[in-house]
């Protein structure tokens, strides 16, 4: 029998991702047993404290075992952390060390949402791809510059390390892991029982783009503000670099380093975020919104909109604006 370890970090972290992972894997075991096969996983919750309280003591979790007692495991699941990342990482340094040790011993590791912070603190994500909640992306990118952060992706899978986007999208990661370890039929069963969509690949449609301004490059901040103030205009990179008296190549390099986007990508994201808000809150036509955000070519607007959101403008408006279809 394989061994599954669900981490219970110290501190006021996320309870739902611990309980959800435990429930779905337990149900997968039960389904496998009902088909005449032995249970696949021995599932244990492991931490560094005997009891961890959640929501001011309203709920408590008592891990099955201390993390140090586990000699070998096959899969480690790291739940989401709270948003006080400094405190969460300080409280759980021992867990990060154990996670790194288990990976070196052959275990696969999966992080849920901001559990990616604990995974990154272990050093295992350096040079690898990773996803996390889009709202934590700027902070994460600044804190862990060696990690290839891809917040558009719902799930990453690289060298036995899995990460996922934010909040309750962890359910999609669990279904993904069920299929990986059990089989497709078990994953379909769990998907139907828990009513979780299968094969979701992106969290793009949920992202609210606010711009990455948690950096120290004042020139880039001024350029970002200028781009955001010229929403209706088509601004060239040459115009931007000359406006701030910086060579084109150097301007691109500094902008990408500070924001994680090229100037063109940043401008596109700003424009599309404004278009999304218009589709959500007004009854403007697609052409009206397109012109408002500085596009004159319908095909180009649709292509950029789909690239950033994973949906067409019409699909987005239909999903988020009930009145638009009336």
Backbone bond lengths (Angstrom), bond angles and torsions (degrees), N, CA, C in turn:
res aa  C-N    CA-C-N  psi(-1)  N-CA   C-N-CA  omega(-1)  CA-C   N-CA-C  phi
1 X - - - 1.463 - - 1.526 109.50 -
2 X 1.338 115.27 138.12 1.462 120.32 177.03 1.526 109.99 -77.62
3 X 1.339 115.09 164.32 1.462 120.54 -178.31 1.525 109.90 -119.15
4 X 1.330 116.04 127.34 1.463 122.66 176.37 1.518 109.06 -112.44
5 X 1.315 116.55 126.67 1.463 122.17 178.42 1.524 109.42 -113.38
6 X 1.322 116.80 118.27 1.470 121.74 174.26 1.525 106.89 -100.94
7 X 1.322 115.44 118.14 1.464 121.16 -176.83 1.535 110.73 -73.96
8 X 1.330 115.79 138.47 1.469 120.96 172.03 1.531 106.62 -117.56
9 X 1.326 118.18 94.26 1.462 120.28 -177.06 1.528 111.83 -67.63
10 X 1.318 116.44 155.22 1.454 121.17 173.05 1.528 109.79 -70.79
11 X 1.308 116.22 151.88 1.461 120.93 177.44 1.518 112.32 99.88
12 X 1.315 114.87 173.26 1.469 122.38 -178.38 1.520 108.87 -81.80
13 X 1.323 116.92 81.38 1.447 121.71 -177.36 1.526 110.80 -104.77
14 X 1.325 117.14 -154.04 1.457 120.17 -171.58 1.525 111.29 -95.79
15 X 1.314 116.75 118.77 1.459 121.84 -178.43 1.522 112.30 -80.03
16 X 1.324 116.99 -38.50 1.470 120.07 -172.39 1.522 112.42 -61.51
17 X 1.331 117.58 -37.24 1.458 118.90 -178.22 1.527 111.82 -72.93
18 X 1.333 117.67 -25.11 1.467 120.98 174.51 1.530 109.48 -72.37
19 X 1.333 115.08 -51.41 1.467 120.48 -178.64 1.525 111.05 -64.10
20 X 1.343 116.54 -43.16 1.464 120.09 -178.21 1.514 112.20 -61.88
21 X 1.319 116.65 -45.63 1.462 120.30 179.04 1.532 110.19 -61.56
22 X 1.326 116.47 -44.10 1.465 120.91 -178.83 1.532 111.19 -63.28
23 X 1.335 116.76 -45.16 1.468 120.50 -177.15 1.525 111.96 -65.36
24 X 1.334 117.32 -44.63 1.463 119.32 -174.04 1.527 110.90 -71.34
25 X 1.324 117.05 -40.94 1.467 118.49 177.50 1.528 111.32 -67.02
26 X 1.327 116.96 -35.94 1.465 120.22 176.55 1.526 110.36 -62.79
27 X 1.329 116.24 -41.32 1.473 120.51 179.22 1.530 110.87 -67.62
28 X 1.324 116.29 -36.24 1.467 119.57 177.10 1.528 110.48 -63.58
29 X 1.327 116.47 -39.72 1.469 120.59 175.79 1.528 111.22 -60.63
30 X 1.361 115.33 -44.67 1.458 120.48 -179.32 1.525 111.23 -63.18
31 X 1.338 116.97 -40.65 1.454 120.83 179.74 1.536 110.36 -64.66
32 X 1.319 115.22 -44.08 1.463 119.56 179.31 1.532 110.51 -60.33
33 X 1.339 116.25 -40.54 1.463 121.35 179.69 1.533 110.75 -65.27
34 X 1.347 115.87 -36.24 1.471 119.87 -179.11 1.523 112.32 -68.50
35 X 1.333 116.67 -19.00 1.471 120.42 178.61 1.530 111.70 -93.20
36 X 1.345 115.33 7.55 1.459 119.42 176.49 1.510 114.87 90.59
37 X 1.333 116.61 7.05 1.462 120.64 178.87 1.529 109.46 -104.80
38 X 1.326 118.09 155.68 1.468 119.78 178.44 1.527 111.36 -72.08
39 X 1.325 116.04 154.46 1.459 119.99 175.67 1.526 109.29 -56.46
40 X 1.332 116.31 142.80 1.462 119.97 -175.47 1.525 112.41 -84.52
41 X 1.347 116.08 -39.83 1.462 119.96 -172.88 1.523 112.48 -119.49
42 X 1.318 115.74 139.02 1.455 122.21 159.63 1.523 105.60 -88.47
43 X 1.328 117.67 114.70 1.462 122.07 -172.16 1.528 110.14 -100.96
44 X 1.323 116.03 124.31 1.455 120.82 178.91 1.521 111.25 -131.66
45 X 1.331 115.40 139.53 1.453 121.10 169.51 1.521 107.69 -90.79
46 X 1.331 117.31 132.31 1.458 121.29 -177.19 1.522 110.24 -133.82
47 X 1.325 115.56 140.73 1.455 120.70 178.90 1.511 110.77 -150.07
48 X 1.338 115.96 -162.74 1.458 120.71 178.14 1.526 111.27 -116.87
49 X 1.333 116.06 2.73 1.467 121.30 175.44 1.525 109.27 -128.97
50 X 1.327 116.04 155.31 1.467 120.84 -179.89 1.519 112.36 -70.69
51 X 1.342 116.02 -30.24 1.471 120.47 -179.27 1.522 108.98 -149.34
52 X 1.321 115.48 136.90 1.466 120.98 177.56 1.521 107.26 -123.14
53 X 1.324 115.78 127.07 1.468 121.43 -179.04 1.526 110.47 -94.64
54 X 1.330 115.44 147.06 1.456 122.47 179.37 1.527 109.80 -127.25
55 X 1.322 115.12 147.82 1.458 121.84 175.01 1.536 111.20 52.30
56 X 1.351 113.64 57.94 1.466 121.30 177.59 1.526 113.15 55.63
57 X 1.323 115.81 37.98 1.459 120.47 175.80 1.512 115.23 85.48
58 X 1.335 117.50 2.56 1.463 120.29 -179.96 1.533 110.84 -64.34
59 X 1.338 115.94 -37.87 1.460 121.39 176.46 1.524 108.79 -126.47
60 X 1.324 115.50 154.34 1.461 120.68 176.43 1.522 109.58 -138.25
61 X 1.325 115.65 149.77 1.458 121.73 174.42 1.519 108.15 -123.52
62 X 1.330 115.50 131.01 1.465 121.07 176.96 1.533 107.36 -114.04
63 X 1.322 118.33 98.72 1.466 121.21 -178.31 1.528 112.34 -55.33
64 X 1.327 115.52 149.26 1.459 120.37 178.54 1.519 111.80 -62.85
65 X 1.360 115.42 -34.11 1.462 118.29 -172.21 1.522 110.81 -154.61
66 X 1.324 115.81 162.96 1.464 121.33 173.42 1.523 107.64 -79.44
67 X 1.320 116.72 141.31 1.457 121.17 -175.30 1.529 112.27 -57.75
68 X 1.331 116.99 -30.16 1.469 120.81 -176.73 1.526 112.77 -70.12
69 X 1.347 117.00 -17.31 1.473 119.91 -178.06 1.527 112.51 -82.50
70 X 1.327 117.09 -10.08 1.459 120.70 -177.33 1.524 109.51 -88.09
71 X 1.330 116.39 109.33 1.458 120.94 -179.80 1.523 111.30 -74.94
72 X 1.333 115.48 -44.00 1.461 119.07 -177.74 1.516 109.62 -148.50
73 X 1.323 116.13 137.31 1.455 121.70 176.49 1.522 108.06 -138.52
74 X 1.316 117.17 160.92 1.464 121.05 -178.54 1.522 113.48 -96.07
75 X 1.334 115.52 -34.76 1.460 120.14 -177.71 1.512 109.07 -142.44
76 X 1.339 115.66 131.23 1.471 122.22 176.27 1.523 108.44 -114.76
77 X 1.325 116.98 129.56 1.467 121.54 176.12 1.526 108.94 -111.74
78 X 1.326 116.04 125.48 1.465 122.62 179.07 1.526 108.14 -104.15
79 X 1.328 119.12 119.26 1.470 120.55 -178.90 1.524 111.95 -76.94
80 X 1.304 115.07 174.85 1.461 121.50 178.60 1.527 111.10 -68.41
81 X 1.349 116.18 144.12 1.463 122.01 176.67 1.521 110.21 -98.20
82 X 1.343 115.81 165.80 1.456 118.45 173.26 1.524 109.48 -75.02
83 X 1.328 117.82 178.47 1.457 120.69 -172.27 1.523 113.81 -88.61
84 X 1.323 117.73 0.23 1.467 120.81 172.11 1.526 106.73 -90.08
85 X 1.346 115.01 77.77 1.456 119.87 -169.35 1.519 112.97 -65.29
86 X 1.336 117.87 -37.37 1.463 120.24 179.37 1.521 110.51 -58.58
87 X 1.337 115.54 -49.22 1.459 120.53 -179.02 1.527 111.10 -64.90
88 X 1.324 116.47 -43.52 1.470 120.52 -178.50 1.525 111.38 -61.60
89 X 1.331 116.78 -41.23 1.457 119.86 -179.35 1.525 111.79 -71.60
90 X 1.332 116.57 -37.86 1.467 120.13 177.61 1.525 110.92 -63.12
91 X 1.338 115.78 -41.64 1.468 120.16 -178.44 1.525 112.78 -68.01
92 X 1.323 116.49 -21.30 1.468 119.72 -169.89 1.524 113.84 -124.74
93 X 1.321 116.18 29.26 1.467 119.88 177.54 1.531 111.24 -57.51
94 X 1.322 116.31 -40.34 1.470 120.55 -179.08 1.521 111.20 -62.83
95 X 1.339 116.85 -35.66 1.466 120.28 178.25 1.525 110.91 -66.71
96 X 1.338 116.53 -41.70 1.466 120.26 179.37 1.524 110.46 -60.00
97 X 1.324 116.65 -40.26 1.471 120.96 178.62 1.529 111.06 -65.42
98 X 1.334 116.21 -42.37 1.469 120.23 179.22 1.519 111.94 -65.75
99 X 1.334 116.57 -37.07 1.470 121.03 178.73 1.524 110.00 -63.03
100 X 1.342 116.43 -45.38 1.466 120.70 178.56 1.531 110.65 -61.79
101 X 1.321 115.99 -40.25 1.466 120.97 179.94 1.527 111.08 -64.40
102 X 1.332 116.91 -44.41 1.459 120.31 -179.41 1.530 111.51 -64.56
103 X 1.338 116.48 -37.79 1.474 119.46 178.42 1.527 110.53 -63.72
104 X 1.326 116.23 -42.25 1.469 120.30 178.14 1.530 111.60 -64.72
105 X 1.336 115.87 -25.82 1.466 120.67 178.63 1.531 112.67 -86.68
106 X 1.337 117.11 2.58 1.458 120.44 174.95 1.511 116.37 110.03
107 X 1.337 118.21 -1.74 1.471 120.53 179.57 1.524 110.62 -74.30
108 X 1.320 116.35 150.25 1.461 121.37 168.59 1.525 107.75 -93.27
109 X 1.332 116.08 152.16 1.467 121.31 -174.57 1.523 109.13 -126.49
110 X 1.328 116.89 134.05 1.468 121.88 176.19 1.516 109.19 -126.52
111 X 1.323 116.69 128.00 1.472 119.94 177.06 1.519 110.02 -110.38
112 X 1.321 114.77 142.37 1.461 122.57 -179.27 1.529 108.79 -105.58
113 X 1.320 117.01 125.17 1.464 122.33 173.40 1.532 110.40 50.67
114 X 1.346 117.55 -123.48 1.467 120.97 -177.02 1.522 112.89 -78.52
115 X 1.327 117.41 2.93 1.458 119.94 167.80 1.522 110.43 -60.06
116 X 1.336 116.43 -16.02 1.467 121.56 176.32 1.528 111.17 -59.59
117 X 1.341 117.76 -26.77 1.474 120.37 177.31 1.527 110.38 -62.73
118 X 1.326 116.04 -44.78 1.460 119.90 -179.73 1.528 110.54 -67.67
119 X 1.317 116.35 -38.56 1.455 121.12 177.67 1.527 110.64 -65.03
120 X 1.333 116.62 -43.54 1.466 120.84 179.22 1.524 111.02 -66.09
121 X 1.333 117.09 -36.15 1.465 121.10 179.12 1.523 111.73 -64.12
122 X 1.329 116.52 -23.51 1.467 120.54 178.17 1.524 111.72 -76.13
123 X 1.347 116.92 -12.75 1.454 122.05 -178.11 1.512 114.34 87.76
124 X 1.321 117.43 -5.53 1.462 120.49 -174.40 1.529 113.66 -72.67
125 X 1.337 117.31 -18.11 1.461 119.72 -178.12 1.529 113.19 -92.78
126 X 1.312 118.39 -5.95 1.462 120.22 -179.21 1.524 110.42 -57.60
127 X 1.340 115.60 124.33 1.459 120.58 -179.51 1.509 114.88 78.99
128 X 1.338 116.97 2.64 1.469 120.76 -179.00 1.529 110.97 -113.62
129 X 1.337 114.86 164.44 1.458 121.21 177.04 1.520 110.42 -80.35
130 X 1.330 115.60 152.32 1.461 120.52 -176.70 1.515 109.27 -157.61
131 X 1.323 115.57 147.90 1.457 120.82 170.74 1.519 108.38 -123.04
132 X 1.319 116.08 159.83 1.457 121.95 173.97 1.524 106.77 -158.36
133 X 1.309 117.90 -174.99 1.468 119.68 178.93 1.528 109.54 -62.96
134 X 1.327 116.64 134.83 1.462 120.10 -177.50 1.530 112.22 -57.65
135 X 1.338 117.48 -30.44 1.469 120.21 -178.11 1.527 112.09 -70.23
136 X 1.333 117.01 -20.57 1.465 121.11 -179.57 1.522 111.86 -97.88
137 X 1.318 117.67 0.56 1.463 121.30 -170.23 1.524 113.08 -60.49
138 X 1.329 117.98 -46.60 1.458 120.38 -177.04 1.519 111.44 -62.51
139 X 1.328 116.24 -45.42 1.458 121.16 179.40 1.529 110.36 -63.41
140 X 1.304 116.20 -44.43 1.467 121.32 -178.31 1.518 110.61 -63.25
141 X 1.319 116.41 -44.67 1.471 120.94 -177.38 1.528 110.32 -63.28
142 X 1.327 117.03 -38.99 1.462 120.74 178.63 1.521 111.17 -68.25
143 X 1.317 115.88 -40.02 1.466 121.51 -175.72 1.537 112.29 -75.12
144 X 1.332 116.24 -34.83 1.473 120.20 -175.93 1.537 109.93 -127.14
145 X 1.320 117.64 72.28 1.471 120.88 -175.09 1.527 114.13 -66.66
146 X 1.323 118.74 -17.02 1.462 121.42 -179.08 1.532 112.42 -81.77
147 X 1.333 116.10 -8.33 1.473 120.52 -177.91 1.525 109.62 -93.20
148 X 1.305 116.92 137.51 1.466 122.28 177.78 1.527 108.83 -85.78
149 X 1.333 116.37 87.85 1.464 121.14 -175.66 1.517 110.91 -76.72
150 X 1.333 116.41 129.55 1.468 122.29 -179.64 1.530 108.59 -131.41
151 X 1.320 115.92 82.15 1.468 119.64 -173.64 1.527 113.15 -73.48
152 X 1.334 117.59 -14.55 1.467 118.17 175.59 1.533 111.16 -68.78
153 X 1.323 116.00 -27.26 1.459 120.32 -177.18 1.523 110.94 -80.18
154 X 1.308 115.86 139.75 1.459 120.48 176.46 1.522 110.52 -80.27
155 X 1.335 116.14 -37.54 1.464 121.69 -177.66 1.521 108.94 -137.31
156 X 1.337 117.06 136.30 1.465 120.77 168.70 1.524 108.12 -115.72
157 X 1.322 115.39 149.10 1.465 122.25 -175.95 1.523 106.54 -143.17
158 X 1.339 116.25 105.28 1.459 119.75 -174.76 1.525 111.08 -148.46
159 X 1.317 115.82 117.85 1.472 121.81 176.06 1.532 113.28 53.04
160 X 1.323 116.12 42.85 1.457 119.81 177.54 1.509 114.37 76.57
161 X 1.327 117.02 16.34 1.463 121.81 176.36 1.524 107.95 -122.28
162 X 1.324 115.86 126.38 1.459 122.05 -178.65 1.534 108.96 -118.08
163 X 1.328 116.05 139.86 1.469 119.61 172.75 1.517 108.04 -135.69
164 X 1.337 116.07 162.52 1.462 117.63 176.81 1.516 111.35 -142.62
165 X 1.327 115.28 170.95 1.458 121.79 -178.45 1.508 112.60 -70.31
166 X 1.316 117.60 -143.08 1.452 119.20 -167.24 1.508 116.50 -105.87
167 X 1.343 112.72 162.48 1.462 123.72 169.04 1.539 111.25 54.46
168 X 1.327 116.95 -131.55 1.464 120.05 -173.01 1.530 113.73 -78.87
169 X 1.323 117.40 4.37 1.464 118.96 172.34 1.529 110.80 -68.39
170 X 1.356 116.93 -8.82 1.467 118.77 175.36 1.530 110.84 -59.49
171 X 1.328 117.57 -25.03 1.463 120.99 178.27 1.524 111.10 -61.72
172 X 1.340 115.72 -35.52 1.464 119.36 177.83 1.527 111.29 -68.13
173 X 1.328 116.30 -36.83 1.463 119.42 176.35 1.527 110.88 -64.61
174 X 1.331 117.38 -41.47 1.462 119.83 -179.39 1.526 110.47 -63.08
175 X 1.324 117.41 -42.66 1.472 120.50 177.06 1.535 110.02 -62.45
176 X 1.320 116.46 -39.61 1.465 121.40 177.51 1.529 110.59 -59.70
177 X 1.340 115.82 -44.07 1.468 120.27 179.87 1.528 111.49 -69.85
178 X 1.329 117.04 -35.31 1.470 120.77 176.98 1.527 109.51 -59.13
179 X 1.324 116.26 -46.24 1.463 119.39 179.29 1.523 110.64 -64.74
180 X 1.304 116.87 -39.20 1.466 121.77 -178.08 1.534 111.00 -64.41
181 X 1.323 117.14 -42.25 1.463 120.95 -174.23 1.526 113.70 -93.72
182 X 1.333 117.11 -34.98 1.473 120.38 -179.70 1.536 107.43 -96.14
183 X 1.311 116.22 -94.62 1.458 121.57 175.92 1.520 108.09 -170.03
184 X 1.324 115.58 175.25 1.468 121.05 -177.16 1.523 111.44 -62.64
185 X 1.322 117.05 -40.02 1.454 119.95 -177.18 1.529 111.91 -64.45
186 X 1.319 116.86 -39.37 1.466 120.12 177.60 1.520 110.23 -66.03
187 X 1.334 115.82 -39.40 1.469 119.78 178.50 1.526 110.69 -64.03
188 X 1.321 117.10 -41.27 1.468 120.66 178.42 1.531 109.98 -63.26
189 X 1.329 116.69 -43.71 1.459 120.88 178.82 1.538 110.49 -58.14
190 X 1.330 116.60 -50.12 1.474 120.14 -179.01 1.527 110.82 -64.86
191 X 1.321 115.94 -37.42 1.464 120.22 177.38 1.526 110.91 -59.07
192 X 1.331 116.29 -42.04 1.467 120.33 -178.53 1.530 111.88 -73.71
193 X 1.338 116.41 -42.12 1.464 119.78 -178.92 1.533 111.15 -63.66
194 X 1.343 115.98 -44.62 1.468 119.64 -177.22 1.525 112.66 -94.86
195 X 1.331 116.40 -0.21 1.461 123.37 177.22 1.526 111.86 55.14
196 X 1.319 114.02 56.59 1.456 122.46 179.07 1.520 108.25 -114.70
197 X 1.329 117.41 130.21 1.458 120.22 178.62 1.520 110.37 -64.78
198 X 1.321 116.07 137.30 1.466 120.58 177.12 1.520 110.67 -91.24
199 X 1.318 114.78 155.81 1.465 123.41 169.62 1.525 114.20 63.43
200 X 1.329 117.48 25.63 1.470 119.00 171.61 1.520 108.20 -72.06
201 X 1.319 116.81 133.59 1.458 121.16 -175.89 1.530 114.17 -116.33
202 X 1.319 117.76 -14.05 1.465 119.74 -171.23 1.518 111.94 -135.45
203 X 1.342 115.97 148.50 1.461 120.50 170.16 1.534 109.92 -113.85
204 X 1.352 115.45 16.85 1.464 120.62 -174.71 1.521 113.52 -56.90
205 X 1.333 117.20 -40.40 1.468 119.27 -174.89 1.518 112.71 -68.69
206 X 1.349 117.06 -14.78 1.460 120.53 -178.55 1.526 113.08 -95.58
207 X 1.332 116.95 -12.00 1.464 120.41 -173.97 1.528 110.66 -71.66
208 X 1.338 115.25 132.95 1.466 121.79 170.59 1.525 106.43 -105.99
209 X 1.317 116.76 109.46 1.462 120.58 -174.82 1.527 110.45 -80.05
210 X 1.320 115.72 120.75 1.469 120.77 -179.84 1.520 112.58 -115.62
211 X 1.318 116.95 -4.39 1.460 119.70 -179.02 1.513 111.09 83.42
212 X 1.320 115.81 139.80 1.458 120.80 -179.24 1.524 107.96 -92.07
213 X 1.321 116.52 105.14 1.463 120.42 -179.27 1.527 112.47 -119.54
214 X 1.330 116.48 11.34 1.467 120.00 177.57 1.521 110.02 -87.57
215 X 1.318 114.71 59.19 1.464 120.77 178.37 1.532 108.06 -141.71
216 X 1.312 115.52 171.99 1.466 119.20 -173.93 1.509 115.12 -106.02
217 X 1.329 118.49 11.75 1.465 120.65 -178.20 1.528 109.64 -91.10
218 X 1.327 115.73 100.72 1.470 120.55 -174.86 1.521 112.05 -64.83
219 X 1.332 117.26 -35.30 1.460 119.53 178.75 1.526 110.67 -61.77
220 X 1.330 115.93 -43.20 1.471 119.83 179.83 1.526 110.07 -65.90
221 X 1.328 117.96 -39.62 1.470 120.45 177.67 1.520 111.23 -60.14
222 X 1.336 116.08 -42.01 1.469 119.85 177.71 1.523 110.23 -63.77
223 X 1.331 116.83 -40.68 1.461 120.75 178.65 1.529 110.97 -64.21
224 X 1.338 116.65 -41.03 1.466 120.54 177.26 1.524 110.91 -60.50
225 X 1.332 116.29 -46.31 1.471 120.34 -179.92 1.523 110.74 -62.80
226 X 1.336 116.22 -37.95 1.464 119.95 179.20 1.527 110.32 -64.89
227 X 1.341 116.85 -45.48 1.470 121.04 178.26 1.525 110.35 -58.31
228 X 1.333 116.30 -44.33 1.466 120.90 -177.77 1.526 112.14 -68.41
229 X 1.336 117.23 -27.48 1.466 120.41 -179.72 1.525 112.37 -83.75
230 X 1.333 116.38 -15.06 1.464 120.73 -178.59 1.528 110.54 -110.72
231 X 1.305 114.64 46.41 1.456 121.47 -173.85 1.524 113.12 -56.44
232 X 1.317 116.54 -35.46 1.467 120.72 -173.56 1.531 112.73 -85.92
233 X 1.324 116.24 -5.17 1.458 120.13 -175.76 1.521 111.43 -104.77
234 X 1.317 115.66 154.75 1.455 121.85 171.85 1.522 106.96 -96.69
235 X 1.342 115.46 110.37 1.458 120.19 -174.08 1.528 109.34 -104.55
236 X 1.310 116.90 129.43 1.464 120.47 177.89 1.521 109.80 -86.86
237 X 1.316 115.72 155.06 1.464 120.51 177.99 1.522 109.84 -66.80
238 X 1.324 116.54 -34.06 1.469 120.18 176.94 1.521 110.66 -60.68
239 X 1.337 116.63 -41.81 1.469 120.51 178.24 1.526 110.68 -63.06
240 X 1.330 116.61 -42.48 1.460 120.49 -179.70 1.524 111.68 -64.87
241 X 1.330 116.48 -47.99 1.459 119.60 -177.24 1.523 111.55 -64.27
242 X 1.333 117.10 -39.10 1.467 119.50 178.38 1.522 110.97 -71.05
243 X 1.316 117.71 -33.43 1.464 121.20 178.87 1.536 110.64 -62.64
244 X 1.332 115.65 -35.87 1.464 119.50 -178.75 1.530 112.33 -103.28
245 X 1.339 115.32 14.55 1.464 122.11 173.07 1.520 112.72 53.68
246 X 1.331 115.18 46.10 1.455 121.39 179.06 1.528 107.80 -130.67
247 X 1.324 117.06 139.77 1.458 120.23 178.28 1.521 111.03 -60.03
248 X 1.336 115.90 149.00 1.467 121.22 -174.95 1.534 111.74 -55.16
249 X 1.324 117.12 -48.33 1.458 120.51 -176.58 1.533 110.96 -64.59
250 X 1.313 116.21 -43.76 1.469 120.70 179.93 1.521 110.93 -66.74
251 X 1.341 116.79 -37.15 1.466 121.72 178.29 1.528 110.15 -62.50
252 X 1.328 116.10 -47.80 1.474 120.96 178.00 1.525 110.84 -57.76
253 X 1.331 115.65 -47.80 1.467 120.78 -177.31 1.520 111.39 -60.13
254 X 1.331 116.93 -46.61 1.469 120.78 -178.97 1.525 111.26 -67.18
255 X 1.331 116.90 -38.25 1.469 120.75 -178.74 1.522 110.59 -66.18
256 X 1.333 116.99 -45.12 1.467 120.95 -179.71 1.526 110.53 -65.00
257 X 1.325 116.97 -43.09 1.462 120.73 -179.99 1.526 111.37 -60.90
258 X 1.336 116.67 -39.68 1.468 120.81 -176.41 1.524 113.26 -78.61
259 X 1.328 117.55 -38.92 1.469 120.26 -170.37 1.528 114.85 -109.96
260 X 1.335 116.45 -19.71 1.464 118.86 -175.14 1.514 112.62 84.32
261 X 1.341 117.53 -1.68 1.464 123.03 177.76 1.514 110.08 -125.77
262 X 1.339 116.40 152.42 1.457 119.44 168.08 1.528 107.77 -71.15
263 X 1.344 119.04 161.46 1.471 119.82 176.48 1.524 112.98 -56.18
264 X 1.341 116.55 -37.77 1.475 120.38 179.38 1.526 110.29 -65.94
265 X 1.340 117.04 -45.51 1.472 120.84 178.72 1.516 110.76 -62.09
266 X 1.313 116.65 -40.76 1.467 120.50 -179.58 1.532 110.37 -62.28
267 X 1.327 115.68 -46.21 1.466 120.40 178.86 1.527 110.62 -60.64
268 X 1.330 116.38 -42.75 1.465 120.11 178.74 1.521 111.13 -61.35
269 X 1.321 116.96 -44.81 1.470 120.73 -178.76 1.521 111.61 -64.41
270 X 1.321 117.23 -39.64 1.469 121.12 177.70 1.525 109.83 -62.20
271 X 1.314 116.32 -46.29 1.464 120.92 -178.63 1.533 111.51 -65.07
272 X 1.322 116.22 -44.32 1.466 119.85 -178.22 1.526 110.65 -68.69
273 X 1.330 118.05 -34.42 1.466 119.65 177.11 1.530 110.50 -63.57
274 X 1.322 116.41 -39.38 1.467 120.33 176.58 1.529 110.67 -65.99
275 X 1.332 116.05 -40.01 1.469 120.12 178.17 1.528 110.61 -63.39
276 X 1.325 117.36 -41.61 1.465 121.26 178.52 1.523 111.14 -58.04
277 X 1.330 115.86 -45.41 1.477 119.60 179.87 1.525 110.99 -62.70
278 X 1.331 116.41 -38.59 1.468 119.92 178.20 1.528 110.73 -64.77
279 X 1.317 117.01 -42.05 1.471 120.09 178.17 1.525 111.53 -65.24
280 X 1.324 117.40 -33.76 1.468 121.50 -179.07 1.530 112.34 -74.10
281 X 1.333 116.48 -34.95 1.468 120.00 -166.58 1.525 115.96 -117.20
282 X 1.328 118.08 0.43 1.470 119.01 -178.99 1.521 109.89 -136.70
283 X 1.302 114.83 173.61 1.468 120.08 177.60 1.522 110.53 -108.36
284 X 1.327 116.79 23.02 1.456 120.97 178.42 1.524 110.36 -64.84
285 X 1.321 115.11 149.41 1.459 120.16 176.92 1.531 109.27 -74.55
286 X 1.312 114.83 167.30 1.471 119.54 178.79 1.523 110.38 -62.34
287 X 1.330 117.18 -39.81 1.465 119.72 178.63 1.521 111.97 -65.03
288 X 1.328 116.85 -40.50 1.469 119.78 179.08 1.525 111.19 -62.32
289 X 1.314 116.08 -44.81 1.463 120.02 179.14 1.525 110.27 -65.33
290 X 1.306 115.92 -40.39 1.461 120.74 179.98 1.533 110.92 -58.65
291 X 1.324 116.85 -47.07 1.465 120.44 179.32 1.529 111.23 -66.07
292 X 1.324 116.56 -36.41 1.475 120.58 -179.48 1.524 112.19 -60.71
293 X 1.327 116.44 -31.44 1.469 119.18 -177.34 1.529 112.16 -103.17
294 X 1.318 115.86 18.43 1.461 119.64 169.08 1.511 116.72 87.69
295 X 1.329 118.32 17.68 1.466 120.72 176.04 1.530 109.14 -107.07
296 X 1.331 115.58 143.13 1.469 119.85 176.50 1.519 111.67 -120.11
297 X 1.327 116.65 -9.76 1.464 122.16 -179.30 1.528 108.61 -107.98
298 X 1.322 116.36 114.47 1.467 121.24 -177.01 1.520 111.40 -60.18
299 X 1.315 117.06 -43.94 1.462 120.80 -178.60 1.531 111.07 -61.14
300 X 1.335 116.62 -45.22 1.468 120.99 -179.91 1.526 110.67 -63.16
301 X 1.341 116.24 -42.01 1.470 120.71 179.75 1.526 110.45 -62.28
302 X 1.330 117.00 -45.76 1.465 120.46 -179.36 1.526 111.30 -62.89
303 X 1.334 116.09 -41.49 1.466 119.88 -178.95 1.516 112.01 -63.59
304 X 1.337 116.75 -44.61 1.466 120.84 179.57 1.522 109.96 -67.92
305 X 1.320 117.55 -40.93 1.467 121.72 -179.99 1.528 110.28 -61.01
306 X 1.317 116.70 -45.41 1.474 120.39 -179.75 1.526 110.92 -68.03
307 X 1.324 116.92 -39.12 1.465 120.12 179.72 1.528 110.80 -60.04
308 X 1.329 117.12 -38.33 1.462 121.01 -175.59 1.524 112.81 -86.04
309 X 1.328 117.96 -37.00 1.470 120.69 -174.98 1.523 113.65 -103.68
310 X 1.327 116.85 -17.31 1.463 119.60 -175.25 1.513 113.05 79.82
311 X 1.339 116.76 6.88 1.465 121.68 -178.02 1.521 109.65 -138.50
312 X 1.329 116.85 158.88 1.462 119.91 173.26 1.525 108.58 -78.16
313 X 1.346 118.57 160.25 1.471 120.00 176.48 1.528 112.67 -55.29
314 X 1.334 116.66 -39.85 1.466 119.98 -179.44 1.527 111.28 -66.00
315 X 1.337 116.58 -43.26 1.466 120.55 178.71 1.527 110.61 -62.44
316 X 1.317 116.07 -41.50 1.468 120.18 -178.80 1.527 110.45 -64.12
317 X 1.324 115.88 -47.04 1.473 120.07 -179.43 1.528 110.67 -62.56
318 X 1.325 117.54 -40.85 1.461 121.09 -179.99 1.521 111.78 -64.27
319 X 1.342 117.09 -35.36 1.463 120.87 -178.68 1.520 112.39 -73.91
320 X 1.336 117.52 -40.81 1.462 120.38 -169.20 1.531 115.10 -107.26
321 X 1.324 118.14 -2.22 1.458 119.10 -179.77 1.531 108.95 -133.54
322 X 1.315 116.46 101.16 1.469 121.65 -177.61 1.529 111.65 -62.87
323 X 1.331 115.71 -37.15 1.474 119.44 -174.53 1.521 112.76 -75.83
324 X 1.347 117.07 -20.87 1.447 120.24 -174.66 1.515 112.93 -62.03
325 X 1.342 115.84 -31.66 1.457 119.32 -177.94 1.518 114.10 -88.79
326 X 1.327 116.99 -1.33 1.469 119.72 -177.16 1.526 111.70 -81.32
